[in-house]
Amino acid sequence: MSNKIIYGENPHKDFITIRPVASSVLALYSFLPIFETVQLLITRIICTLELVSIVWMWIQIVLRFRPSKISTLFIVTATIIATTVSIHDFPLMAWHTIDGIFFCSLAFLFRTKQFQNPSNHSLFFSYVFFGIAVLCKQSFAPMVFASLIVLQDYKRIIPYIGILFFPFIYVLWIASNGGMIDLFYQLTAQSKILGVGFKRYILDFWWIGGVFLGVCLGYLQNILLEPKRKVINLITLLAIVLLFFLDLTLGNNLSKSSVLLFGVLIPFTIRAFLEKKDTTILLTLFTVLAWSSALSIGYSFPSLISAGMILVFFLELQIEVFQNWKSSILCILCVISFLTAFVYVRTNKIYREQPATNLTYPLGEVMHNGNGIYTNERTFSFMKDVQSIRNSYNRAIVLFAPDMAGLYSSIQHRHPTISTWSRNLELPSKTHYDQFFLNLQYLSNNDSYFAISKYKVDSLAYKLTLLNPATSDSPVVRFAKNELRLVDSTRFFYIYTK
């Protein structure tokens, strides 16, 4: 979408997007001439720095609510664990959810600096950042309401000015280009939010178990004497850390451990609210942030907030950190364990990729913007096929590999359709689907050739899975099969035309 904006296309009006495009605007830096051949690598580096910055902000925020001093060694240990858990095996790329989390965290950082008597300056900027987070992904809107209520900022006028500052500019931008109706219709068209926001948890064993565990822990804290309560709290925290270590090493996307901890935090948050504890603010905001980040059809668990939830849980349990040799050895063992697990995960459990030992093919040879990145043999061959087709058909070719928007990440290639992803997921209503169908008809009537992938790209590194036109989640695959004629074929693509 950043590429489309560079070419002068207007969001919502000229192309369909079910989210605001703040992240696409932020990603325009990657199209600077100095990054032309290393664009994909630069976005990975920026994404990593963004996740590290998020962890740093979370630690600063939690320490502000911690009355006792904590040793430097423990802070270093917590930072390393939190960083490895945050990055885990998540794909490193420009991503609207990460941008939203970053700006929500920045808002927390500004707002909690003087959370009792905030200055107008900190109030304004904290809610400006909340407003930007919503423009990255509208599912972060609950964060605004939670912050206004739990911090009692709804009584002031400045937060509302801050929240609306950039959204107002965004609306003016879209309205000036005649896209207001499209904006409203596209941002409100997603009808599956109830399923990913509520129903998926009711049927999730790990979430139900987490809620049950949270209730039991709260009960134990009430009935146990102080010394025993401290021991139970410490054992609980160590068990949570161990669970995340095992899920990081053996699991997938921290989908189980993050959902369990999210469940645990809910009864703790309710209890803190009823008892009017100081930690209510952080518990509420991090619980809502976890829920908001998981409001996604494709990634519906709060693994990106795992580190924040662990840190807040540590604060709520009031774990005592002793500066002795036993604590030091435990910290060192945790650091070594998580760093080892992280190296293993980032080299053997790469998102949609084979282990690093098989990544020996330079992507820059087949993608203009891929220098510095290495891929597997089959993906390299796939992109080489893409390069060959583009050279053969020049501007007459329209390439489609559903769920691989990166085909048009370089400024050298302009995405031809009004749907960047070319999947049903990005066309949430019949109106959008029909609009996309007409767009495909227009392209096909212009003497264009459609090159459509024979295989699913999400499993390309490991196996070749044929795209079935009858069951494919991409309308372009069905359109080509039903409306166009097959005129050529390559190793990975079918070539269609009118």
C-alpha positions as CSV (number, residue, x, y, z in Angstrom):
1,M,0.0,0.0,0.0
2,S,3.0,2.3,0.6
3,N,3.8,1.7,-3.1
4,K,0.3,2.7,-4.1
5,I,0.5,5.9,-2.1
6,I,3.8,6.8,-3.7
7,Y,2.2,6.3,-7.1
8,G,-0.5,8.8,-6.1
9,E,-3.3,6.5,-5.4
10,N,-5.7,7.5,-2.7
11,P,-6.5,5.1,0.2
12,H,-10.1,3.7,0.3
13,K,-11.0,5.5,-2.9
14,D,-8.4,4.1,-5.4
15,F,-7.7,0.9,-3.5
16,I,-9.5,-1.2,-0.9
17,T,-8.1,-1.3,2.6
18,I,-10.0,-2.5,5.7
19,R,-7.6,-0.6,8.0
20,P,-6.4,3.0,8.1
21,V,-3.1,3.5,6.3
22,A,-0.9,5.1,9.0
23,S,1.5,2.1,8.9
24,S,1.8,2.4,5.1
25,V,2.6,6.1,5.4
26,L,5.2,5.3,8.1
27,A,6.7,2.7,5.9
28,L,7.4,5.2,3.1
29,Y,10.9,5.6,4.5
30,S,11.8,2.3,3.0
31,F,11.3,3.8,-0.5
32,L,14.1,6.3,-0.1
33,P,16.7,6.0,-2.9
34,I,19.4,5.0,-0.4
35,F,17.3,1.9,0.6
36,E,16.3,1.0,-3.0
37,T,18.2,-2.4,-3.2
38,V,18.0,-3.2,0.6
39,Q,14.4,-2.2,1.2
40,L,13.3,-5.6,2.7
41,L,16.3,-5.8,4.9
42,I,15.8,-2.3,6.2
43,T,12.2,-3.0,7.1
44,R,13.4,-6.0,9.1
45,I,15.9,-4.0,11.0
46,I,13.4,-1.3,11.8
47,C,10.9,-3.9,12.9
48,T,13.4,-5.4,15.3
49,L,14.4,-2.0,16.7
50,E,10.7,-1.2,17.1
51,L,10.1,-4.4,19.2
52,V,13.2,-3.7,21.3
53,S,12.0,-0.1,21.9
54,I,8.6,-1.5,23.0
55,V,10.2,-3.7,25.6
56,W,12.3,-0.9,26.9
57,M,9.2,1.3,27.3
58,W,7.3,-1.5,29.1
59,I,10.2,-1.9,31.6
60,Q,10.3,1.8,32.3
61,I,6.6,1.9,32.8
62,V,6.5,-1.1,35.2
63,L,9.5,0.3,37.2
64,R,7.6,3.5,37.8
65,F,5.0,1.5,39.7
66,R,7.6,-0.5,41.7
67,P,8.3,1.2,45.1
68,S,11.4,-0.8,46.0
69,K,14.7,-0.7,44.1
70,I,15.6,-3.6,41.9
71,S,19.1,-4.8,41.1
72,T,20.7,-4.0,37.8
73,L,21.3,-7.7,37.1
74,F,17.6,-8.5,37.5
75,I,16.6,-5.6,35.2
76,V,19.1,-6.9,32.6
77,T,17.6,-10.4,33.0
78,A,14.0,-9.1,32.6
79,T,15.0,-7.1,29.6
80,I,16.6,-10.1,27.8
81,I,13.7,-12.4,28.6
82,A,11.1,-9.7,27.6
83,T,13.0,-9.0,24.3
84,T,13.3,-12.7,23.3
85,V,9.6,-13.3,24.1
86,S,8.5,-10.2,22.2
87,I,10.4,-11.0,19.0
88,H,10.1,-14.8,19.3
89,D,9.4,-16.3,15.9
90,F,7.1,-13.5,14.7
91,P,7.9,-12.4,11.1
92,L,10.1,-9.3,11.0
93,M,8.5,-6.9,8.6
94,A,6.5,-3.7,8.5
95,W,3.3,-4.6,10.3
96,H,0.4,-2.4,11.4
97,T,-0.1,-4.4,14.7
98,I,3.5,-3.8,15.8
99,D,3.1,-0.1,14.9
100,G,-0.1,0.1,16.9
101,I,1.6,-1.5,19.9
102,F,4.6,0.8,19.6
103,F,2.4,4.0,19.7
104,C,0.2,2.6,22.5
105,S,3.4,1.9,24.5
106,L,4.7,5.4,23.7
107,A,1.4,6.8,25.0
108,F,1.7,4.8,28.2
109,L,5.3,6.1,28.7
110,F,4.2,9.7,28.4
111,R,1.0,9.3,30.4
112,T,2.5,7.3,33.4
113,K,5.4,9.8,33.9
114,Q,3.0,12.0,35.9
115,F,0.0,9.7,36.2
116,Q,-1.4,11.4,39.3
117,N,-1.1,15.1,38.1
118,P,-0.2,15.0,34.4
119,S,0.9,18.2,32.7
120,N,-1.1,19.4,29.7
121,H,2.0,18.5,27.6
122,S,2.1,14.9,28.6
123,L,-1.7,14.5,28.3
124,F,-1.8,15.9,24.8
125,F,1.1,13.9,23.4
126,S,0.1,10.6,25.1
127,Y,-3.3,10.8,23.4
128,V,-1.8,11.9,20.1
129,F,0.1,8.6,20.2
130,F,-3.1,6.7,21.0
131,G,-4.7,8.4,18.0
132,I,-1.8,7.3,15.7
133,A,-2.2,3.7,17.0
134,V,-5.8,3.7,16.0
135,L,-4.8,4.9,12.5
136,C,-2.4,2.0,12.3
137,K,-5.2,-0.4,13.1
138,Q,-8.7,0.5,14.3
139,S,-8.8,-2.4,16.8
140,F,-6.7,-0.3,19.1
141,A,-9.6,2.0,19.7
142,P,-10.5,0.2,23.0
143,M,-7.2,1.3,24.3
144,V,-8.4,4.9,24.0
145,F,-11.5,4.3,26.0
146,A,-9.7,2.2,28.6
147,S,-7.1,4.9,29.2
148,L,-9.8,7.7,29.4
149,I,-11.7,5.7,32.0
150,V,-9.0,4.1,34.2
151,L,-6.9,7.3,34.3
152,Q,-10.0,9.4,34.6
153,D,-8.9,11.6,31.7
154,Y,-12.4,11.7,30.3
155,K,-13.1,14.7,32.5
156,R,-10.5,16.8,30.6
157,I,-10.7,18.4,27.2
158,I,-7.0,18.0,26.2
159,P,-7.1,14.2,25.7
160,Y,-9.9,14.5,23.2
161,I,-7.9,17.1,21.2
162,G,-4.9,14.8,21.2
163,I,-6.9,11.7,20.2
164,L,-8.6,13.5,17.3
165,F,-5.6,15.5,16.1
166,F,-4.2,13.0,13.5
167,P,-7.5,11.2,12.8
168,F,-9.0,14.6,11.9
169,I,-6.1,15.2,9.4
170,Y,-6.6,11.7,8.0
171,V,-10.3,12.3,7.5
172,L,-9.6,15.6,5.8
173,W,-7.1,13.9,3.5
174,I,-9.5,11.2,2.5
175,A,-12.5,13.6,2.2
176,S,-10.5,16.0,0.0
177,N,-10.0,13.1,-2.5
178,G,-13.7,12.1,-2.4
179,G,-13.2,8.9,-0.5
180,M,-15.2,9.5,2.7
181,I,-18.0,7.0,1.9
182,D,-15.4,4.4,0.9
183,L,-13.5,5.0,4.1
184,F,-16.5,4.5,6.3
185,Y,-17.7,1.4,4.4
186,Q,-14.3,-0.3,4.3
187,L,-13.3,0.3,8.0
188,T,-16.7,-0.9,9.3
189,A,-17.2,-3.8,6.8
190,Q,-15.4,-6.5,8.8
191,S,-18.1,-8.6,10.3
192,K,-16.0,-11.3,12.0
193,I,-14.7,-9.1,14.9
194,L,-17.2,-10.7,17.4
195,G,-15.7,-14.1,16.6
196,V,-12.1,-13.2,17.1
197,G,-12.8,-10.9,20.0
198,F,-15.1,-13.1,22.1
199,K,-16.1,-16.4,20.7
200,R,-12.6,-17.7,20.1
201,Y,-11.8,-17.4,23.8
202,I,-14.9,-19.2,25.0
203,L,-13.8,-22.2,23.1
204,D,-10.1,-21.9,23.9
205,F,-8.9,-24.4,26.6
206,W,-5.8,-22.4,27.3
207,W,-7.8,-19.2,28.0
208,I,-10.3,-20.9,30.1
209,G,-7.5,-22.6,32.1
210,G,-5.8,-19.2,32.5
211,V,-9.0,-17.6,33.9
212,F,-9.4,-20.6,36.3
213,L,-5.7,-20.3,37.4
214,G,-6.1,-16.6,38.0
215,V,-9.1,-17.1,40.2
216,C,-7.3,-19.8,42.2
217,L,-4.2,-17.6,42.6
218,G,-6.4,-14.8,43.8
219,Y,-8.1,-17.0,46.3
220,L,-4.7,-18.4,47.6
221,Q,-3.4,-14.8,48.1
222,N,-6.4,-14.1,50.3
223,I,-6.2,-17.1,52.6
224,L,-2.4,-17.6,52.9
225,L,-0.2,-15.9,55.4
226,E,2.4,-13.5,54.2
227,P,5.5,-15.8,54.0
228,K,3.6,-18.6,52.2
229,R,2.0,-16.1,49.9
230,K,5.4,-14.9,48.8
231,V,6.6,-18.4,48.1
232,I,3.5,-19.2,46.0
233,N,3.8,-16.0,44.1
234,L,7.5,-16.7,43.3
235,I,6.7,-20.3,42.2
236,T,3.8,-19.0,40.0
237,L,6.1,-16.4,38.3
238,L,8.8,-19.0,37.7
239,A,6.2,-21.4,36.3
240,I,4.9,-18.7,33.9
241,V,8.5,-18.0,32.8
242,L,9.2,-21.7,32.3
243,L,6.0,-22.1,30.3
244,F,7.0,-19.3,28.0
245,F,10.5,-20.8,27.6
246,L,9.0,-24.1,26.6
247,D,6.5,-22.5,24.2
248,L,9.2,-20.3,22.7
249,T,11.4,-23.4,22.1
250,L,8.8,-26.0,21.2
251,G,5.6,-24.2,20.4
252,N,4.4,-21.9,17.6
253,N,4.0,-18.1,17.9
254,L,3.5,-18.4,21.7
255,S,-0.1,-19.0,20.9
256,K,-0.7,-21.1,24.0
257,S,1.3,-19.4,26.7
258,S,0.2,-15.9,25.7
259,V,-3.5,-16.9,25.7
260,L,-3.1,-18.6,29.1
261,L,-1.5,-15.5,30.7
262,F,-4.1,-13.3,29.1
263,G,-6.7,-15.4,30.9
264,V,-4.8,-15.2,34.2
265,L,-4.7,-11.4,34.1
266,I,-8.4,-11.0,33.7
267,P,-9.4,-12.0,37.2
268,F,-6.4,-10.2,38.6
269,T,-7.5,-7.0,36.8
270,I,-11.1,-7.3,38.1
271,R,-9.8,-7.9,41.6
272,A,-7.4,-4.9,41.4
273,F,-10.3,-2.7,40.1
274,L,-12.6,-3.7,42.9
275,E,-10.0,-3.2,45.6
276,K,-8.9,0.1,44.0
277,K,-5.2,-0.9,43.9
278,D,-2.5,1.3,42.3
279,T,-1.7,-1.5,39.9
280,T,-5.3,-1.3,38.4
281,I,-4.0,1.2,35.8
282,L,-1.3,-1.1,34.4
283,L,-3.3,-4.3,34.7
284,T,-6.3,-2.8,32.9
285,L,-4.2,-1.1,30.1
286,F,-2.1,-4.2,29.4
287,T,-5.0,-6.5,29.4
288,V,-6.9,-4.3,27.0
289,L,-3.7,-3.9,24.9
290,A,-3.4,-7.7,24.7
291,W,-7.0,-8.1,23.7
292,S,-6.8,-5.3,21.1
293,S,-3.6,-6.7,19.5
294,A,-5.3,-10.1,19.1
295,L,-8.3,-8.6,17.3
296,S,-7.2,-10.2,14.0
297,I,-8.6,-12.9,11.9
298,G,-5.1,-14.1,10.8
299,Y,-3.3,-13.7,14.1
300,S,-5.8,-14.0,16.9
301,F,-3.7,-14.4,20.0
302,P,-1.8,-11.8,22.1
303,S,1.7,-13.2,21.8
304,L,3.2,-9.8,20.9
305,I,2.1,-8.5,24.3
306,S,3.6,-11.6,26.1
307,A,6.5,-9.7,27.6
308,G,4.3,-6.8,28.8
309,M,1.9,-9.3,30.5
310,I,4.8,-11.1,32.3
311,L,6.2,-7.7,33.5
312,V,2.9,-6.6,34.8
313,F,2.3,-10.0,36.4
314,F,5.7,-9.6,38.2
315,L,4.6,-6.2,39.5
316,E,1.1,-7.4,40.7
317,L,2.6,-10.5,42.5
318,Q,5.0,-8.1,44.3
319,I,7.9,-10.5,43.8
320,E,10.8,-9.7,46.1
321,V,14.2,-9.5,44.4
322,F,17.1,-10.4,46.7
323,Q,20.6,-9.4,45.8
324,N,22.4,-12.6,46.7
325,W,24.4,-15.3,44.9
326,K,21.3,-17.6,44.5
327,S,19.3,-14.8,42.7
328,S,22.4,-14.0,40.6
329,I,22.8,-17.7,39.5
330,L,19.1,-17.9,38.7
331,C,19.3,-14.7,36.6
332,I,22.4,-15.9,34.7
333,L,20.7,-19.3,34.0
334,C,17.6,-17.5,32.7
335,V,19.6,-15.3,30.4
336,I,21.6,-18.2,29.0
337,S,18.5,-20.3,28.5
338,F,16.4,-17.6,26.8
339,L,19.2,-16.4,24.6
340,T,19.9,-20.0,23.5
341,A,16.2,-20.6,22.8
342,F,16.0,-17.3,20.9
343,V,19.0,-18.2,18.6
344,Y,17.4,-21.6,18.0
345,V,14.0,-20.2,17.2
346,R,15.3,-17.4,14.9
347,T,17.4,-19.9,12.9
348,N,15.2,-23.0,12.9
349,K,11.6,-21.8,13.2
350,I,11.6,-18.9,10.7
351,Y,8.2,-17.7,9.6
352,R,7.2,-19.6,6.4
353,E,10.9,-20.5,5.9
354,Q,13.2,-23.5,6.2
355,P,16.1,-23.5,8.8
356,A,18.8,-21.0,8.2
357,T,21.2,-23.7,7.1
358,N,19.1,-24.0,3.9
359,L,19.0,-20.3,3.2
360,T,21.9,-20.0,0.8
361,Y,20.3,-18.3,-2.2
362,P,20.7,-14.5,-2.4
363,L,17.2,-12.9,-2.9
364,G,18.8,-9.8,-4.3
365,E,19.6,-11.7,-7.5
366,V,15.9,-12.1,-8.3
367,M,14.3,-9.2,-6.4
368,H,15.5,-5.7,-7.0
369,N,14.9,-4.7,-3.3
370,G,16.1,-8.0,-1.7
371,N,19.8,-7.5,-1.2
372,G,21.1,-8.8,2.1
373,I,18.5,-11.5,2.5
374,Y,18.9,-15.2,1.7
375,T,16.2,-17.7,0.9
376,N,15.7,-21.4,0.1
377,E,16.1,-23.0,-3.3
378,R,12.4,-23.3,-4.2
379,T,11.5,-19.7,-3.2
380,F,14.5,-18.5,-5.1
381,S,13.3,-20.4,-8.2
382,F,9.8,-19.0,-7.7
383,M,11.1,-15.4,-7.7
384,K,13.3,-16.2,-10.6
385,D,10.2,-17.3,-12.5
386,V,8.6,-14.1,-11.5
387,Q,11.6,-12.1,-12.9
388,S,11.5,-14.1,-16.1
389,I,7.8,-13.5,-16.7
390,R,8.1,-9.8,-16.1
391,N,11.0,-9.6,-18.5
392,S,9.1,-11.5,-21.2
393,Y,5.7,-9.7,-20.9
394,N,6.9,-6.3,-19.7
395,R,4.1,-4.1,-18.6
396,A,1.4,-6.3,-20.1
397,I,1.7,-8.8,-17.3
398,V,-0.3,-8.8,-14.1
399,L,1.2,-11.1,-11.5
400,F,-0.9,-12.8,-8.8
401,A,0.4,-15.0,-5.9
402,P,-2.4,-14.6,-3.3
403,D,-1.0,-13.8,0.2
404,M,2.3,-12.6,-1.3
405,A,1.9,-8.8,-1.5
406,G,5.7,-8.5,-1.5
407,L,5.6,-9.1,-5.3
408,Y,4.9,-5.4,-5.5
409,S,7.0,-4.1,-2.6
410,S,9.5,-2.5,-4.9
411,I,8.9,0.9,-6.4
412,Q,9.9,-0.6,-9.8
413,H,6.6,-2.5,-9.9
414,R,3.2,-1.0,-9.4
415,H,0.4,-3.1,-8.0
416,P,-2.3,-3.3,-10.7
417,T,-5.5,-4.1,-8.8
418,I,-7.5,-2.3,-6.1
419,S,-7.0,-5.2,-3.7
420,T,-3.3,-5.5,-2.5
421,W,-3.7,-9.0,-1.1
422,S,-6.2,-10.4,-3.7
423,R,-7.9,-12.5,-1.1
424,N,-11.4,-12.8,0.4
425,L,-10.1,-11.6,3.7
426,E,-9.4,-8.2,2.3
427,L,-12.8,-8.1,0.6
428,P,-15.2,-8.4,3.5
429,S,-18.4,-7.6,1.7
430,K,-20.2,-8.4,-1.5
431,T,-19.8,-4.8,-2.6
432,H,-16.1,-4.9,-2.3
433,Y,-16.0,-8.3,-4.0
434,D,-18.0,-7.0,-7.0
435,Q,-15.8,-3.9,-7.1
436,F,-12.7,-6.1,-7.3
437,F,-14.4,-8.3,-10.0
438,L,-15.1,-5.3,-12.2
439,N,-11.5,-4.2,-11.7
440,L,-10.2,-7.6,-12.9
441,Q,-12.6,-7.4,-15.9
442,Y,-11.2,-3.9,-16.8
443,L,-7.6,-5.2,-16.6
444,S,-8.4,-8.3,-18.7
445,N,-10.1,-6.1,-21.4
446,N,-6.9,-4.1,-21.7
447,D,-5.0,-6.8,-23.5
448,S,-3.3,-7.8,-20.2
449,Y,-1.9,-11.2,-19.3
450,F,-2.6,-12.6,-15.9
451,A,0.2,-14.7,-14.4
452,I,-1.4,-16.7,-11.5
453,S,0.6,-18.9,-9.1
454,K,-0.1,-22.6,-9.4
455,Y,0.7,-23.1,-5.8
456,K,-0.1,-21.7,-2.3
457,V,2.7,-19.4,-1.3
458,D,2.4,-19.9,2.5
459,S,3.8,-23.4,2.3
460,L,6.1,-22.7,-0.7
461,A,9.4,-23.3,1.3
462,Y,8.4,-26.8,2.4
463,K,6.0,-28.2,-0.2
464,L,4.1,-27.4,-3.4
465,T,0.4,-27.2,-2.7
466,L,-1.8,-26.7,-5.7
467,L,-4.3,-23.8,-5.7
468,N,-7.7,-25.2,-6.3
469,P,-9.8,-22.7,-8.2
470,A,-13.0,-24.1,-6.6
471,T,-11.9,-23.7,-3.0
472,S,-9.3,-20.9,-3.2
473,D,-9.7,-17.9,-0.9
474,S,-8.7,-15.7,-3.8
475,P,-11.3,-14.4,-6.2
476,V,-8.6,-13.7,-8.9
477,V,-7.9,-17.4,-9.1
478,R,-11.6,-18.2,-9.7
479,F,-11.9,-15.2,-12.1
480,A,-9.0,-16.5,-14.3
481,K,-10.4,-20.0,-14.4
482,N,-13.9,-18.9,-15.3
483,E,-13.4,-15.7,-17.4
484,L,-10.0,-16.1,-19.1
485,R,-8.3,-18.6,-21.4
486,L,-5.0,-20.4,-20.6
487,V,-2.3,-19.5,-23.1
488,D,1.0,-20.4,-21.4
489,S,2.5,-22.1,-18.4
490,T,5.8,-21.8,-16.5
491,R,7.1,-23.9,-13.6
492,F,5.2,-21.9,-11.0
493,F,2.6,-19.9,-13.0
494,Y,-0.3,-20.2,-15.4
495,I,-0.6,-17.4,-18.0
496,Y,-4.1,-16.3,-18.9
497,T,-5.6,-13.7,-21.2
498,K,-9.0,-12.7,-22.5
